[in-house]
Amino acid sequence: MAKTQLNVRVDESTAAAARRRAHQRGLSVNRYIEELVKRDAGEVGRAFVEAAADFMKQYESVFAEEFGAPAAPGHPPGGEGPVAGASAGESSGAGRRTRRTKATAQGER
């Protein structure tokens, strides 16, 4: 991955702490800062996902009332029962081909 230069200004005590912590970890200051930023970005992403999950749980009844309950695997939206021939986790037979449809697709020789 291409690198770009980033210049930052920090007070001397922060710079000294960055140098010291990088040295303790056997890293360059550049690598240390890069890892801190990547870790921070990952934590922000996790925090967002957790907050979104909490929001959905808190307002699940509101969404269910407005849009209906989510369909279970193998069941169409609206709760009309399972799709014929569907197994758990499969909402329709689309994408499945039987020998008959395969033979038909090949022009039945």
C-alpha positions in Angstrom: 0.0 0.0 0.0 1.3 3.4 -0.9 2.3 5.6 2.1 1.7 9.3 2.5 3.4 11.7 4.7 1.4 13.3 7.6 2.9 16.1 9.6 1.4 16.7 13.1 2.3 19.1 15.8 2.2 17.9 19.4 3.6 19.3 22.6 7.0 18.0 23.7 5.7 15.7 26.4 3.3 14.0 23.9 6.2 13.5 21.5 8.4 12.1 24.2 5.7 9.7 25.3 5.1 8.6 21.7 8.9 7.9 21.2 9.1 6.1 24.6 6.0 3.9 23.9 7.2 3.1 20.4 10.6 2.1 21.6 9.1 -0.1 24.4 7.2 -1.9 21.7 10.1 -2.2 19.3 8.4 0.0 16.7 9.2 3.2 14.9 7.2 6.2 15.9 5.5 6.2 12.5 4.4 2.5 12.9 3.3 3.1 16.5 1.1 6.1 15.5 -0.2 4.1 12.5 -1.2 1.2 14.7 -2.9 3.6 17.2 -5.0 5.1 14.5 -6.0 1.8 13.0 -6.9 0.4 16.5 -8.9 3.6 17.2 -10.7 3.3 13.9 -11.6 -0.3 14.6 -13.0 0.5 18.0 -15.1 3.3 16.5 -16.5 0.8 14.0 -17.3 -1.8 16.7 -18.9 0.9 18.9 -21.1 2.0 16.0 -22.2 -1.6 15.3 -22.9 -2.1 19.0 -24.9 1.1 19.2 -26.9 0.2 16.1 -27.7 -3.2 17.6 -28.8 -1.6 20.8 -31.0 0.9 18.8 -32.6 -1.9 16.8 -33.3 -3.9 20.0 -34.7 -0.9 21.8 -37.0 0.0 18.9 -37.7 -3.5 17.6 -41.4 -3.3 18.4 -41.8 0.1 16.6 -40.2 -1.4 13.5 -42.3 -4.6 13.7 -45.5 -2.4 14.1 -44.5 -0.2 11.1 -43.1 -2.8 8.7 -44.3 -6.2 10.1 -42.4 -8.9 11.9 -39.2 -10.2 10.1 -39.7 -13.4 8.2 -38.2 -16.6 9.6 -35.8 -18.5 7.3 -37.8 -20.5 4.8 -40.9 -18.3 5.3 -42.1 -15.5 3.0 -42.7 -12.1 4.5 -46.2 -11.8 6.0 -46.1 -15.2 7.8 -48.1 -17.2 5.3 -46.1 -20.4 6.0 -43.0 -22.1 4.6 -42.2 -21.9 0.9 -42.8 -25.2 -0.8 -39.7 -27.3 -0.8 -37.6 -24.7 1.1 -35.2 -25.9 3.8 -34.1 -23.9 6.8 -32.4 -20.8 5.7 -33.7 -21.0 2.2 -36.5 -18.7 1.2 -37.3 -20.1 -2.2 -36.3 -22.7 -4.7 -34.6 -20.1 -6.9 -31.1 -21.2 -7.9 -31.8 -24.9 -7.4 -32.0 -27.0 -10.5 -33.3 -30.5 -10.7 -32.3 -33.1 -13.2 -35.4 -32.3 -15.2 -34.7 -28.6 -15.4 -31.1 -29.3 -16.2 -32.1 -31.7 -19.0 -34.6 -29.1 -20.3 -31.9 -26.4 -20.1 -29.7 -28.6 -22.3 -32.4 -29.2 -24.9 -33.3 -32.8 -23.8 -31.2 -34.9 -26.1 
